[in-house]
Amino acid sequence: MFQFLLRNVKKAGDIMNTNDCLYFLTIAETRSFSKAAEQLYISQPYISRWASNFEKRLGTKLFDRSKYPIRLTENGVIFLEYACRFIELENEVYRNLKVGKSDLNTFSIGTSELTGTYILPIVITQVLEKYPTKNYRKIIYRVRKNGKK
């Protein structure tokens, strides 16, 4: 049904993702691969290699490396608008769907067999009674038997 959206995608690596836009926008903002790498907590060689590979995937140069600080090419300026829209759209999805780390309401608890069998169900019941307005979707707990999962 939605195959028309994927008509130019040859393999999974061809699909643009949030990191692509984040890396591009950080380089564009700092006008330096070193400064962008520092802000993103990644290595400078990694982000330089990413930029070259990303330009190859897009089939165009985005950065003019002949001058310092680096500048966006004409196509880089065009892509800048798309990258900003990509990030804005992703943020809008999370806002409208009210999805986010704080909204997942999933607890994962590891416990021993004795605690998991007899004590944990009581504690979970008390938490749900004390905080009834919370919308807990999932409570997962794993019981270890004889020290094994």
Disulfide bonds with the S-S distance in Angstrom:
none
